Amino acid sequence: MPKTIYTERDIEDLFKQGIQSLELNDDIVLTELAYEKAKQLGLKLGSENDNPPAAPVRPYISQQSQSPKLNEIPPVKKVDDLKKRVRDAVVARLGSQVDPVLLDTIIQRVIDNTPGK
């Protein structure tokens, strides 16, 4: 079955005709500009998944974060402790992709430019 593709102009025309909502399904596709125009005009778009046309599905965003919350991180006692914790966190995240000398330089620059250090 062929798909119906709506452009920005099509959305404007529908809105001018007094249509206030559009039901989206697998056979109806909106361009990115059409999606933005519909939102701008307040045209209600109903669909099974409510994702914009080019929006990737990212289930990891809705999953529970494994990183600690700010109030769960113990306070820093010394700048050296802070440097070590930041370095350990970066290495844990990026592994061997990071140059240790460059990482230490970046951490030091950030600490030097942080107000109230």
N, C-alpha and C positions, 0 to 999 in steps of 0.2 A: 504494500500500500504506500503511495507517495506521501511525503511529508509536506506539511504546510509551513512555510518559513515567513515569519513576520519581521519586517524591518521597522526602523524608527518611524518612517513615513506611514506605514500601515497602522502603527499604534496611534499616531496622531489622528489619522482618519477615523479609527474606531472610536476614539475619545470624542471627536467632533460629532459623531453619530449618536452620542449619548450612551455608548456602551461603557459600563463601569467596572466590569470584571471579565477576565478571560481564563478559561480552564485550560491548563497545559497538560499535555500527555505525550506519549512517545511519538505521536504523529504531528505534533505542533512544536515548532522550534522558534525561539526568538533570538535575533542577533543580540550581541552585547549592547549595542546602542538602543535597540528596541526595548530591552530589559530596563536600561537606565531611564529611557523616556517614559515607560509605563510607571516606574517608581516616582519620577518627577511629577507626572500628571495625577498620580494617586489612583491609577488603574490597578485594581486588585488582580493579582495573578495567583490562581489556585493550581496547585500541582501536587503530585505524589511526594516529591522530595524538596520542593521550595529552594533549590539551589540556583544561583544565577547560571546562565548558559555555559560560561567557561570556568566556573568554579570547580576546582578539583574536590573530590570527596576525601576528607582528611579525618578518618576516625580517631587518629591519635590525639587530635585536639580535644575531643570530648572525653578521652580516657583520663583517669585520675593521674595527676602529675606525680612523678616519683621524686621531684626535687623538694627539699624541705621548705616549709613556709618561713617567712621572715621572723615570726615570733618564736619559731622552734630553734633558730640558730643562736647558740650561746653568744654573749657579748664578747667582743675582741678585747684582749688585755694589753697586747703589744702590737706595734706595727709589724714586727717580724712574724707574729702569729697570723696576722691578717694576710701578709704576703704568702705564707705557706698555705693557708687555706684557699686563697685564690688560685695559686699555682696548682695545688692538688685538684681543685675543681676543674680547671681548664684541662689538665692532663687526663683526668677521668673522662672528660667529654670528648676530647680530640685525640687522645692517645699520643702516638709518636709523630703525629703530623706537625707538631709545633716545635720550633727551635727553642730550647731552654734559655739560651742567652737573650734572645729576642723577647721571650715571655717575661723574664725577670726585668728587662728594661721597660717594657710596657707597664708592668705592674708598678714599678717605681715611679714612672711618670704620672700615672693616675693618682697614686698616693700623694706625690708632691703637689699636684694640682687640685687636690680635694680640700675644700674649705673646712676648717675646724679639725684638721688632722691631729 
